[in-house]
């Protein structure tokens, strides 16, 4: 199996990065080195070369296509080198050819022809490179491989790390009481751990949807009918052969297409990531608020400055940066999901330029995941601050009292507690005075009298763990 990720890691010089139009290749370039060999122009060219080389080798192994025969040892070695050790110089050579052809995929074909020109079977190879292919046969498999590897090697590990950190906080803070806020107002108590568990569960569900996206590809000629294939080799089962080729990459064959694979799966891929980004935006905003309330403090980093004029500040910049990058990723992914499945008749070229923005979309998402991980690593829960914020909020027990009153058929329980608590300061004494005046069984009355805001937590702790 040909290794699909090159060992090359391209780093832009500091001077070059100052002129980058995108911050992904400028300010944040060093943080995205792992993505660059895979989702850049270099990555696309490399994967095109892989597909062209694999198709040539695949045809050479078919006895029913006798004219090509087994490849020479020299040709086999050259193809393996280009697949496994494709270099920046190789990509530059393809770009020089493209300057003449004005066609990016044809440039890859001519590059391979040049690279194999000194092998004993060079003439035969020249005839069977790009045999019966449309450019989209090469491109759609290349993008499928790029997104397959981005998912398995980069995105899923980063997602799993974020979820594990949040789940760890859920366990650690399972019993840490906290005043919840609905509509920004004091509401029934919870624990910080239970709120963290909510987020971890949502992210895991969204990641599962992303993991489950089936990656399709096609290899069926100009408009999906194997017309050129069948006219040249009428006795070959080309649909079966094409499916076997696609499956050799651990992709799923799509047998019914126009000139292009319809990109429905790419829309599913983008939609799943967009949904994940939405949940993470929600989380970043909540953590930002908890930091503002003093429920979390942030570990300081030596040498860092929080404000250019206020030296005391430790700003929640990791969660703010994450939110900004998640928004950009979300916008790009939503556009790609809506645009890519639409193509006029048997194809138009509008998908080509859109697909080139998969790199920026995934780059902003990867940058955000790294920021969230970094921010989580700085958080220190201030449990006394959480407890103090909750301890004197006796009004939040109104829900408990009126619910017990309902059980025992007392008149207008909601209305009585509304009159007692709504918009009014309530302390322990006033609430307990009200409870003592209720016609409740002694045991129930005693249970309510012993209840405090810090103990009115339901199943919060067990839900958190």
Secondary structure, DSSP 8 states (H G I E B T S, - for coil): ----S-S------HHHHTT-SSTTTTTTGGGGHHHHHHHSHHHHHHHHHHHHHHHHHHHHT-TT-TTT-S--HHHHHHHHHHHHS--HHHHHHHHHHHHHHS-HHHHHHHHHHHHTTTSTTHHHHHHHTTTT--HHHHHHHHHHHHHHHIIIIIIHHHHHHHHHHHHHHHHHTTT-EEEEEETTEEEEEEEHHHHHHHHHHHHHHHHHHHHT---EE----SSSS-HHHHHH-TTS-HHHHHHHHHHTTT-EE----SSS---HHHHHHHHHHHHHHHHHHHHHHHHHHHHHHTSEEE---TT--S-SS-TT----HHHHHHHHHHHHHHHHHHHHHHHTT--STT--THHHHHHTTHHHHHHHHHHHHHHHHHHHHHEEE-HHHHHHHHHT-GGGGHHHHHHHHHHTT-TTHHHHHHHHHTTS---HHHHHHHHHTS---HHHHHHHHH--TTT--TTHHHHH-
